[in-house]
């Protein structure tokens, strides 16, 4: 849609743009005739959320700006259902205690509304004349019971200032401007006292709930850290107990010092052991040397034993000889005994000689000296062996102690590590507990301080009646635009020449307005005459370019649907041809059996009957009745009007005699899929030039021809533009 079409639509629906805005503005004027005066109370709170100093400020490296989320939390708390319910409860408790209107608490109108809305019997149930705290508790209890009651109606469903819906709608809070710490509050009500007291209760309850919520938040944090601190203290005590039990069990005063002492003692003991081992080995070597020198000691012993044995034998033989002599034994016996004594003496001498040889060394060292040295070395060796045994036992003890200390070291390190971890965790949690307790103390004091207390509004707000009337007028214009757009979008008719060209797909040769008074010379009749002249010129040009058509040329007028104005267009063309001294034959479908051939105003009218074989008609002579004496050679032009194609056949063979086709379309008719298909079929059958005439176009969609461009022709009674009639 271009701007020209838009302006035409606005002009066409101008009455809507006058009536609808006036209607909506009048409705707004009527609806606001009894407008209620409203009062707004203002207050401001200092929050200290952005730049305020707190107890924990010095503990932070910088002030992180978290005020945006804090303001959001505060506004959410203010708009919560519980807060609004408590505000309504406190306000209702204040008003129920009134026995008469009070301009500082509740005006007369509000007092009467409350008296009507709250039954008298319920006043007897509530402790109205007692403590206001008890009254608020009773109202709050009734508001939260599952059954319905007047208190619940007032607080949850009514339109009085106690309803949470009204309070939530009228209570407005602005967080801040730029980065300041001030929150602005305002409340609108029909009573100035209600507006003020509602803000007073809102500030009090907001401060209480916000502090409670923040304190509850810190309490949970403090409780969490305190519980964790108890667990950490128990873990620390357990670690210290394990370390103490380890020291008692293993008798370790200082493990590192004792480990160093054990290592040093073992090293010194190993040194002494090696020295003693060397002394023992030296004594052993000396003993072996002395024993090697005393190799004959066995021989001496043997010789000594032999000497003793010889001495015993000698003594025994002498005893036997003495006894034999004493007892006067025979001489042979005595002789034998004497011989035996003699032999014993000889053997004793030989044994004594061997003994002397054995007891004397090569170095002329007495055997007793070597024996004394050997005895000394033997004693030294035995003493050294005894000391080495003690050293070995001591080294073994130190090795056992070292073996015990090795796993004890790892166990002791683990115990000390557990103790260190427990201590670190304990001190960290202790720090968190201190911080959370400090934060709780900081929050418990509250940060919401009234900067400007709620004021008592003395003057009502300016009336919005004029603004509502202006808005109503704008709504009317919007509705007019909407209806115009809907009518344009939902209208399937061709309506304008531009839309007709887009729908049909052919340019408009002539565009005729709606002519209601053809006898009156006006811009409509002037424009119609101009369009007929343009159409006449286009038809003559097409006829002049036709070479293979018989004479006289046949002009075919057709339409897809009926009531399009073909007859009116044909009459206009016939008038132009008669003005040019052309003989015209006008053939049209018969409307009634009485219609006959007529000659009128220079035009011969030939009605014909649309028969069942209309599609097989090959010539006009066959189409028109024989009694009409139709002779085409007697005419200069033949105008053939076809019946509507939507309900009749297309004369395929007759169309071959036609020079051109003239499609007549009513601008108020629709153009859909059926029309497009019939037009395509007709174009395929005729295969000839086709001109399109758009009829009954609104005057605002036409380009009106100025009077200076039109030569006014004389008006005759029998040659005037007739009112547009429509064929069937």
Secondary structure, 3 states (H helix, E strand, C coil): CCHHHHHHHHHHCHHHHHHHHHHHHHHHHHHCCCCCCCEEEEEEEECCCCCCCCCCHHHCCCCCCCHHHHHHHHHHHHHCHHHHHHHHHHHHHHHHCCCCCECCCECHHHHHHHHHHCCHHHHHHCCCCCCHHHHHHHHHHHHCCCCCCHHHHHHHHCCCCCCHHHHHHHEEEECCCCCCCEEEEEEEECCHHHHHHHHHHHHHHHHHHHHHHHHHHHHHHHHHHHHHHHHHHHHHHHHHHHHHHHHHHHCCCCHHHHHHHHHHHHHHHHHHHHHHHHHHHHHHHHHHHHHHHCCCHHHHHHHHHHHHHHHHHHHHHHHHHHHHHHCCCCHHHHHHHHHHHHHHHHHHHHHHHHHHHHCECCCCCEHHHHHHHHHHHHHHHHHHHHHHHHHHHHHHHHHHHHHHHHHHHHHHHHHHHHHHHHHHHHHHHHHHHHHHHHHHHHHHCCCCEEEECCCCCCCCCCCCHHHHHHHHHHHHHHHHHHHHHHHHHHCCECCCHHHHHHHHCCCCCEEEECCCCCCCCCHHHHHHHHHHHHHHHHHHHHHHHCCCCCCCEEEEEECCCCCCCHHHHHHHHHHHHHHCCCCEEEEEECCCCCCCCEEECCEEEEEECCCCCHHHCCCHHHHCCHHHCCCHHHCCEEEEECCCCCCCCCCCCHHHHEEEEEEEEECCCECCHHHHHHHHHHHHHHCCEEEEEEEEECHHHCCCCCHHHCCCCCCECCECCCCCCCCC
